[in-house]
Amino acid sequence: MPQTVDLTGQTAVVTGCSSGLGRRFAVTLAEHGASVVAVARRADRLGDLADEIAAAGGACLPLAADLTDDDRLGGLLDAAEERFGPATILVNNAGIPDAQHATKMSVDLVDRVLGTNLRAPWLLSCDFARRLIKAGVGGRVVNVSSMGAYEYRGGGAALYSVTKAAVVRMTEVLAVEWAKFHINVNAIAPGAFASEMMDGMMARTGGDPSRFFPRARMGDPRQLDSTLLYLVSPHSEFVTGTVVKVDDGQGAR
């Protein structure tokens, strides 16, 4: 199916692109013809990503932004439209872990986790939809949740799990509100997979969560590529409000 997806003429905004899934998603969307606006805090990594996409014949606008900064957040879609035209795909991937027990978290960390993982995707999604509704054009939102939304074993990352559960509910309610405008809102809930964020969480919590999964291994990011392409393509025209659990998404053994 992914080989048949042609996103030529579409503008995709992807947050959290400096590493891991966000970087992978940006490259995948560009490979299938979308003009990509890559957003992350680390400007140097975004430059490398934009060069990689350009070298492969794609188009990428790197935008350095902290999503907890309202001024930067509010200008993302303006910058996308100025460079490539109105955004029709939004991938809310940016997220930060806490790797802490609830009673150990500082107020600053609580604010940063809530601000990045929940507040920012809510505000960005609403800005995205508001523009499409005004223009009378449909679009696709893909939120990145986590299997942590459904299961938490008490080893740390308590608030991370709470925010990812909220992202699931956000997906469901926004899908209902925006279905009549042909704006589909879906989510991906990955299990554990190798990434910079996962490596950091494992180092701080002292364990490999994949041992609890049915296959007892890290997930395969290629499955996430296929799921993303499906959710942003015409193949999923009638799919909205759905959370796709990807790789080891059946809970603990």
Secondary structure, DSSP 8 states (H G I E B T S, - for coil): -GGG---TT-EEEEESTTSHHHHHHHHHHHHTT-EEEEEES-HHHHHHHHHHHHHTT--EEEEE--TT-HHHHHHHHHHHHHHHSS--EEEE-------S-GGG--HHHHHHHHIIIIIHHHHHHHHHHHHHHHHT--EEEEEE--GGGT---SSS-HHHHHHHHHHHHHHHHHHHHHGGGTEEEEEEEE-----HHHHHHHHHHTS-GGGGSTT-S---HHHHHHHHHHHHSGGGTT--S-EEEESSTT---
